[in-house]
Amino acid sequence: MATMTRRFGVTPRVLRASRRASTQSIRFSVASRFHSSSAHPRRPHIRDDPSDSVESTEGPKTPLLTVPPAYTLHDNEIHCFLGVNGSGKSKLLQRIQDVAAAMPRSSQSPRVGTLSFEAHRAFVGEHGDRVVAEVLGGVGSPTARDLIVRLGLYPVWESKVRHLSTGEVRKVMLAVALLKVPRSTVLIMDQPFDGLDVAARKQLEWMLGQLTRGFTRLLVDFGGRNEAFAYKTQVLLVANRLEQVFPEILTHVVLKRKDNESLESEKKEDAVEIVQWEDPEKPESMLARLRAFFENEATQHGTELAEEDVKTLVRRLYSSKAEPSSDGASTRQIAIELHEVSIAYGRRLLLEDVVFKRHRHEHWALLGPNGSGKSSLMRVLTQSDGHGQVGGTVRVHGERIAVVSTDQHLEMLSRPEWKDRTALDWLQLNAQDSERVEVVTELLGISSNLLPRRFNELSQGEQKLIQIASALVGRPDVLILDEITHGLDMWNRARVLQVINAVGVEASTQTHLILITHHEDEIVECFQSVFEIQDQSLVERER
């Protein structure tokens, strides 16, 4: 059994008192703003807009843009694109961008910006070694100072972009989009809630309401002209699951049905349906319709596996792997040890003098807000670049350590030497035989049609499934699952969690599982303990 050990000299304590005081003063201003109004003021329905009544006498309104054969976008409309993984949402959105870019430039032509997983990859690649303050142009800009408060960016102001959590990167990207000149009149936000904790999701919902109605003034006076207050744009949201739908701002939903034909084919016209959101004040009937849409799509394009069938396949996957101990003491074997571990990035202290130990069968989940240090702790366990460990000792017992994370996903897409790898190539890297590949693809419901395709040609959700399958097929000693449901639709999310639980139960002493999540409903039965990061420490909490 191999053991990975890393020791670091402890650096001087990080001074935090003055920094905390500054942070609290700005946070108070934000809280005051939130408490002075309702959480989500309703957007007036587009049909009640007085300008619509005037224009209705002049005939049909000219759309801002049209993507043949079936998609149109009109002024003031807010769309939400819905569909299962692989339905072509991202391809349609790319065509929207291409059509807008090809239009003659005028004051009426739309300027389309995008916040997506691909944009996330490009943003980290371009700005990874820059600090947030530099990316946003410094505090000399009144608009930048305004957005620091609105998006809660002060705690990461001096951090490098590559050290941020997924949720923090998304907030910085939104700030950059709002600062861009000329500003986007249409902003595509592809699954913007992925990677955000509860507080950050509520904050983003508030921001979306502000974006679509026009900003209101903060209770903080920064001086200057405060250009951000005049910012207003149309938003195109993309969602894979119902909980990502934000009814308060929507005028329409765009249902994208899955089809095997190319997007350009006229036969695919019925694969796109634009539905007006009749009554944002009473979303229940529309949500029921959307739930039925998802269930119908999953039934047509997925296969159900009974619980016993999942367990049988997991036992097959691990059938030739020897137990970690031949003397019956496998449950006493240690999987993870941390001794006085501290993690910091510059003056930003995340964890301090943490002592922690888990045995092989003691699977555990880790909760905590954005930026608390969850992903940084996982980087320390794997000794990834930029992990931030400044003190203590880490031991991970095992020869094979696998990770499913946003960091890894971005790397799989970014390395030039990997750009031609197919989905099957990624699975075969960790599989000793073809039977393992067959078992794992059946477990996760991965279609054989995906395997010969290049990884970077798959949808984000399909890429995530291949990433998970590649980790499972190697039957690792330790498997770190960092926000593994990012990009997955309702059906695939449930399927993945079902499989992970079966691995934790059926192979409890063969693969040690660590789950990092913002969603407590993802903590399935096999995770015996739940920990949170509080005050730079790991604290166990009740399930």
C-alpha positions in Angstrom: 0.0 0.0 0.0 1.5 3.3 -1.0 1.1 6.4 1.2 1.4 10.0 -0.1 2.9 12.3 2.5 3.6 16.0 2.2 5.1 18.3 4.9 5.3 22.0 4.9 6.9 24.4 7.3 4.4 26.4 9.2 4.4 30.1 8.2 3.6 33.0 10.6 0.1 33.4 11.6 -2.1 35.4 9.2 -3.3 38.7 10.6 -7.0 39.1 10.1 -8.4 41.6 12.5 -8.3 44.7 10.4 -9.4 42.8 7.3 -12.5 41.5 9.1 -13.4 45.0 10.2 -13.3 46.3 6.7 -15.3 43.4 5.4 -18.0 43.8 8.0 -18.5 47.5 7.1 -19.1 46.7 3.5 -21.3 43.7 4.2 -23.5 45.8 6.5 -24.2 48.1 3.5 -25.2 45.2 1.3 -27.4 43.7 4.1 -29.1 47.1 4.5 -29.9 47.2 0.8 -31.4 43.8 0.9 -33.5 44.4 3.9 -34.9 47.7 2.5 -36.9 45.9 -0.2 -38.6 42.6 -1.0 -36.3 39.7 -1.8 -37.5 39.2 -5.4 -39.7 42.0 -6.7 -41.9 40.6 -9.5 -41.1 41.6 -13.1 -44.2 43.1 -14.7 -45.4 40.7 -17.4 -44.3 41.7 -20.9 -47.9 41.9 -22.2 -48.7 44.6 -19.5 -45.9 46.8 -20.8 -47.4 50.1 -22.0 -45.0 50.2 -25.0 -46.4 46.9 -26.2 -49.9 48.4 -26.3 -48.7 51.3 -28.5 -46.8 49.0 -30.9 -49.6 46.5 -31.2 -51.5 48.9 -33.5 -48.5 48.9 -35.9 -48.5 45.1 -36.5 -46.1 42.4 -35.4 -42.9 43.6 -33.7 -39.7 43.0 -35.6 -37.5 40.4 -33.7 -34.1 41.4 -32.4 -32.7 38.2 -34.0 -34.0 35.0 -35.7 -32.3 31.6 -35.8 -33.9 29.4 -38.4 -36.0 27.4 -38.3 -37.9 28.1 -35.1 -36.2 30.6 -32.7 -36.9 34.3 -32.4 -36.0 36.8 -29.7 -37.9 40.1 -29.3 -37.0 43.2 -27.4 -37.6 43.0 -23.6 -38.1 39.2 -23.6 -36.3 37.0 -21.0 -36.0 33.4 -22.1 -35.1 30.2 -20.2 -33.8 27.3 -22.3 -34.7 23.9 -20.9 -33.6 20.4 -22.1 -32.0 17.2 -21.0 -28.2 16.6 -21.4 -27.3 16.3 -25.1 -30.4 18.1 -26.4 -28.4 20.8 -28.2 -29.0 23.8 -25.9 -25.4 24.9 -26.1 -25.3 24.5 -29.9 -28.5 26.6 -30.3 -27.0 29.3 -28.0 -23.8 29.3 -30.1 -25.9 29.9 -33.2 -27.6 32.8 -31.5 -24.1 34.3 -30.9 -23.1 33.6 -34.5 -26.2 35.2 -35.9 -25.8 38.3 -33.7 -22.1 38.6 -34.7 -23.0 38.5 -38.4 -25.6 41.2 -38.2 -24.7 44.7 -39.5 -23.6 46.9 -36.6 -26.1 49.6 -35.6 -27.6 51.0 -32.5 -30.5 48.5 -32.8 -28.4 45.3 -33.4 -28.0 43.1 -30.3 -24.6 42.7 -28.6 -24.5 39.2 -27.1 -22.3 38.3 -24.2 -22.0 34.9 -22.6 -21.3 33.3 -19.2 -20.9 29.6 -19.7 -18.7 26.7 -18.8 -16.6 27.3 -21.9 -16.4 31.0 -21.1 -15.3 29.9 -17.5 -12.5 27.8 -19.0 -11.3 30.7 -21.2 -11.6 33.2 -18.4 -9.4 31.1 -16.0 -6.9 30.4 -18.9 -6.6 34.2 -19.5 -6.7 35.6 -16.0 -5.7 32.7 -13.8 -2.5 34.3 -12.4 -4.1 37.8 -12.1 -5.6 39.0 -8.8 -9.3 39.9 -8.8 -8.6 43.6 -8.2 -6.5 43.8 -11.4 -9.1 41.9 -13.5 -11.8 44.4 -12.4 -9.7 47.5 -12.9 -9.0 48.4 -9.3 -11.0 50.3 -6.7 -10.4 53.6 -8.6 -13.4 52.9 -10.7 -16.8 53.8 -9.0 -18.5 51.1 -11.1 -16.0 48.5 -10.0 -16.5 49.5 -6.3 -20.2 49.3 -6.7 -20.0 45.7 -8.1 -17.6 44.6 -5.3 -20.5 45.3 -2.9 -23.3 44.0 -5.1 -21.5 40.7 -5.7 -19.8 40.2 -2.4 -16.3 40.2 -3.9 -14.4 42.1 -1.2 -13.1 38.9 0.5 -11.4 37.7 -2.7 -10.2 41.1 -3.9 -6.5 40.2 -3.5 -6.8 36.6 -4.5 -5.6 35.1 -7.8 -8.4 33.9 -10.1 -7.1 30.3 -10.2 -7.4 30.1 -6.4 -11.1 31.0 -6.4 -13.9 28.5 -6.0 -16.3 27.8 -9.0 -18.9 30.1 -7.5 -16.4 32.9 -6.9 -15.1 32.7 -10.5 -18.7 33.0 -11.8 -19.3 36.1 -9.7 -16.1 37.7 -11.0 -17.1 36.8 -14.6 -20.4 38.5 -14.1 -18.7 41.6 -12.8 -16.4 41.7 -15.8 -19.4 41.4 -18.1 -21.1 44.3 -16.4 -18.0 46.4 -16.7 -17.4 45.6 -20.4 -17.7 48.5 -22.9 -19.7 48.5 -25.1 -22.0 46.5 -22.8 -23.9 43.5 -23.9 -27.6 44.1 -24.6 -28.3 40.3 -24.4 -26.5 38.2 -21.8 -26.4 34.4 -22.1 -26.1 32.7 -18.7 -25.6 29.0 -19.1 -26.5 27.2 -15.8 -25.4 30.2 -13.7 -26.5 28.7 -10.4 -24.1 25.7 -10.7 -21.3 26.0 -8.1 -23.2 28.5 -5.9 -24.1 28.0 -2.3 -27.6 29.0 -1.0 -26.7 32.5 -0.1 -24.9 33.1 -3.4 -27.8 31.7 -5.4 -30.2 34.1 -3.7 -27.8 36.9 -4.4 -27.6 35.9 -8.1 -31.4 35.8 -8.3 -31.5 39.3 -6.9 -28.8 40.4 -9.4 -30.8 38.8 -12.3 -33.8 40.8 -11.2 -31.7 44.0 -11.2 -30.2 43.1 -14.6 -33.6 42.7 -16.3 -35.3 45.7 -14.7 -32.3 48.1 -14.4 -30.2 48.6 -11.3 -31.4 50.6 -8.3 -29.1 52.7 -6.2 -27.2 51.1 -3.3 -27.2 52.7 0.2 -23.4 53.2 -0.3 -22.2 56.4 -1.9 -19.0 55.7 -3.9 -18.8 59.0 -5.6 -18.5 59.4 -9.3 -21.2 58.8 -11.8 -22.2 55.2 -10.8 -22.7 54.0 -14.4 -23.7 50.6 -13.2 -27.1 51.9 -12.0 -28.2 52.5 -15.6 -27.3 49.0 -16.7 -30.1 46.9 -18.0 -30.1 43.9 -20.3 -32.0 41.0 -21.6 -31.0 37.6 -20.2 -31.1 34.2 -21.7 -30.9 31.6 -19.0 -30.0 27.9 -19.5 -31.3 25.3 -17.1 -31.0 21.5 -16.8 -33.2 21.2 -13.8 -36.4 22.8 -12.4 -34.7 24.3 -9.4 -32.6 26.4 -11.7 -35.7 28.0 -13.2 -36.3 31.6 -11.9 -40.0 32.4 -12.7 -39.9 36.0 -11.3 -38.0 37.4 -14.4 -39.1 35.1 -17.2 -41.3 36.0 -20.1 -40.8 32.7 -22.1 -39.3 29.2 -21.8 -37.6 27.6 -24.8 -38.1 23.8 -24.7 -35.3 22.0 -26.5 -36.1 18.4 -27.3 -33.4 15.9 -27.8 -33.0 14.7 -31.4 -30.3 12.7 -33.2 -30.5 14.7 -36.3 -28.2 17.7 -36.9 -29.3 21.1 -35.6 -29.3 22.6 -39.1 -31.9 20.1 -40.5 -35.4 21.5 -41.2 -36.8 18.2 -39.8 -35.7 19.4 -36.4 -38.1 22.4 -36.4 -40.3 20.8 -33.8 -37.4 20.2 -31.5 -37.6 23.8 -30.4 -40.8 25.2 -28.8 -41.1 28.7 -27.4 -43.8 28.9 -24.7 -45.0 32.2 -23.1 -44.9 32.2 -19.3 -48.6 33.2 -18.8 -48.6 34.3 -15.2 -45.3 34.8 -13.3 -47.2 35.4 -10.1 -48.6 31.9 -10.2 -45.9 29.6 -11.6 -47.4 26.3 -10.4 -49.1 25.3 -13.6 -46.1 26.2 -15.8 -43.7 24.3 -13.5 -46.0 21.2 -13.7 -45.8 21.4 -17.5 -42.0 21.7 -17.4 -41.7 18.8 -15.0 -43.8 16.7 -17.4 -41.5 17.8 -20.3 -38.4 16.7 -18.4 -40.0 13.3 -17.4 -41.1 12.7 -21.0 -37.6 13.5 -22.4 -35.9 11.3 -19.8 -38.3 8.4 -20.6 -37.6 8.7 -24.3 -33.9 9.0 -24.2 -32.9 7.1 -21.0 -33.1 3.7 -19.4 -34.1 3.0 -15.9 -32.1 0.7 -13.7 -33.6 -1.0 -10.6 -31.8 -0.6 -7.4 -30.8 -4.3 -7.3 -29.5 -4.1 -10.8 -27.2 -1.2 -9.9 -25.8 -3.1 -6.9 -25.2 -6.1 -9.1 -23.3 -4.0 -11.6 -21.2 -2.4 -8.9 -20.3 -5.9 -7.5 -19.2 -6.9 -11.0 -17.1 -3.8 -11.3 -15.2 -4.6 -8.1 -15.3 -8.4 -8.4 -11.6 -8.8 -9.2 -10.3 -6.2 -6.8 -8.8 -7.6 -3.7 -9.9 -6.3 -0.3 -7.3 -3.9 1.2 -6.6 -6.2 4.1 -6.3 -9.9 4.2 -6.5 -10.2 8.0 -10.1 -8.9 8.3 -9.0 -5.5 9.6 -10.0 -3.5 6.5 -12.4 -1.3 8.4 -9.6 -0.2 10.7 -7.4 1.0 7.8 -6.9 4.7 7.7 -7.7 6.5 4.4 -7.1 10.2 5.2 -5.0 11.9 7.8 -4.5 15.6 8.3 -2.2 16.8 11.1 -2.2 20.6 11.9 -2.9 21.5 8.3 -3.3 25.1 7.3 -4.3 26.5 4.0 -3.9 30.1 2.9 -3.6 32.2 -0.2 -1.7 35.3 0.6 -3.4 36.9 3.6 -6.6 34.9 3.1 -6.6 32.1 5.6 -9.0 29.2 4.8 -8.1 26.4 7.2 -5.9 26.6 10.3 -4.2 23.7 12.2 -6.8 21.1 11.1 -6.4 17.7 12.7 -8.6 15.1 10.9 -8.7 11.3 10.3 -11.1 8.9 8.5 -10.9 5.2 8.0 -11.4 3.4 4.7 -15.1 2.7 5.2 -16.0 6.0 6.7 -17.3 7.9 3.7 -17.9 11.6 4.4 -19.4 14.7 2.9 -18.1 18.3 3.1 -20.3 21.4 3.2 -19.5 25.0 3.3 -20.2 28.4 1.6 -18.4 29.5 -1.5 -14.8 30.4 -0.8 -14.7 28.6 2.6 -11.9 26.2 1.5 -13.7 23.0 0.4 -12.1 22.8 -3.1 -8.8 24.0 -1.7 -8.8 21.1 0.8 -9.3 18.7 -2.0 -6.4 20.2 -3.9 -4.3 19.7 -0.8 -5.3 16.0 -0.6 -4.2 15.5 -4.2 -1.3 18.0 -4.0 -2.6 19.8 -7.1 -0.8 22.9 -8.3 -1.7 26.0 -6.3 -3.1 24.0 -3.4 -2.3 26.6 -0.8 -1.0 24.4 2.0 1.2 26.4 4.3 1.6 24.1 7.2 1.1 20.6 8.6 1.2 17.1 7.2 -1.2 15.3 4.8 -1.3 11.5 4.3 -3.6 9.8 1.8 -3.3 6.1 1.9 -3.7 4.3 -1.4 -2.1 3.9 -4.8 -5.0 5.1 -6.9 -6.6 8.5 -6.1 -9.3 9.8 -8.5 -10.9 13.2 -8.6 -14.1 14.4 -10.3 -14.0 18.2 -10.1 -14.4 21.4 -12.1 -10.6 21.9 -12.0 -10.1 18.5 -13.6 -12.9 19.1 -16.1 -11.3 22.4 -17.2 -7.9 20.6 -17.6 -9.4 17.9 -19.7 -10.6 20.6 -22.1 -7.6 22.8 -22.0 -4.6 20.6 -22.6 -3.7 20.8 -26.3 -2.3 17.2 -26.4 -5.7 15.9 -25.2 -7.9 17.8 -27.7 -8.4 14.7 -30.0 -9.2 12.2 -27.2 -12.6 10.5 -27.6 -14.9 9.7 -24.7 -13.8 6.0 -25.1 -10.1 7.1 -24.9 -10.8 8.6 -21.5 -12.5 5.5 -20.2 -9.8 3.1 -21.5 -7.0 5.1 -19.8 -8.1 3.7 -16.4 -9.7 0.4 -17.4 -7.7 -2.8 -17.5 -10.3 -4.5 -19.7 -13.3 -3.8 -21.9 -15.7 -5.4 -19.4 -15.2 -2.6 -16.9 -16.0 0.0 -19.6 -19.2 -1.9 -20.5 -20.2 -2.1 -16.8 -19.6 1.6 -16.0 -21.4 2.8 -19.2 -24.4 0.7 -18.3 -24.3 2.0 -14.7 -24.4 5.6 -15.8 -26.6 5.1 -18.9 -24.0 6.4 -21.3 -25.0 5.7 -24.9 -22.6 3.8 -27.1 -23.0 6.6 -29.7 -21.1 8.9 -27.4 -18.0 6.8 -27.1 -16.4 7.4 -30.5 -17.0 11.2 -30.3 -14.3 13.6 -29.3 -14.6 14.7 -25.6 -14.7 18.4 -26.5 -17.6 17.9 -28.9 -19.9 16.5 -26.2 -22.3 18.7 -24.1 -21.2 19.8 -20.7 -23.5 17.2 -19.1 -22.2 14.4 -21.3 -18.6 15.4 -20.5 -19.4 15.2 -16.8 -20.8 11.7 -17.2 -17.6 10.6 -19.0 -15.5 12.2 -16.3 -17.3 10.3 -13.6 -17.2 7.1 -15.6 -13.4 7.5 -16.2 -12.9 7.8 -12.4 -15.1 4.8 -11.5 -13.7 2.5 -14.1 -10.3 2.6 -12.4 -11.8 1.4 -9.1 -9.7 4.0 -7.1 -8.7 3.6 -3.4 -9.9 7.1 -2.8 -12.5 8.9 -4.9 -13.0 12.7 -4.4 -16.3 14.0 -5.8 -16.3 17.8 -5.9 -19.7 19.1 -7.0 -20.2 16.1 -9.4 -23.8 17.1 -10.5 -22.7 20.3 -12.2 -24.2 20.4 -15.7 -26.4 17.3 -15.1 -30.1 17.2 -15.8 -32.6 15.9 -13.3 -32.5 12.3 -14.6 -28.7 12.0 -14.8 -28.3 13.7 -11.4 -30.5 11.1 -9.8 -28.7 8.3 -11.7 -25.2 9.4 -10.7 -26.2 9.7 -7.0 -27.8 6.3 -7.1 -24.5 4.8 -8.5 -22.3 6.6 -6.0 -24.4 5.3 -3.1 -24.2 1.8 -4.4 -20.4 2.1 -4.6 -20.3 3.3 -1.1 -22.4 0.4 0.2 -21.2 -2.5 -2.0 -17.5 -1.5 -2.1 -17.4 0.2 1.3 -13.8 -0.9 2.2 -12.4 -0.8 -1.3 -13.0 2.8 -2.4 -13.1 5.6 0.2 -15.6 8.3 -0.9 -15.4 12.1 -0.2 -18.3 14.2 -1.4 -18.2 18.0 -1.7 -21.5 19.7 -2.3 -23.7 22.7 -1.7 -26.9 20.6 -1.9 -27.7 18.6 1.2 -30.1 16.4 -0.7 -27.1 15.0 -2.6 -25.7 13.5 0.6 -26.9 9.9 0.0 -27.0 7.2 2.6 -23.5 5.9 2.2 -22.0 9.1 3.6 -21.9 8.4 7.3 -20.6 11.8 8.4 -21.1 15.3 7.3 -18.6 18.1 8.0 -18.6 21.8 7.5 -15.9 24.4 7.3 -16.5 26.9 10.1 -14.0 29.5 11.4 -11.1 27.8 9.5 -11.9 24.4 11.1 -13.6 21.2 10.1 -16.7 20.7 12.3 -18.9 17.6 12.3 -22.6 18.2 12.1 -25.7 16.1 12.4 -27.1 14.6 9.2 
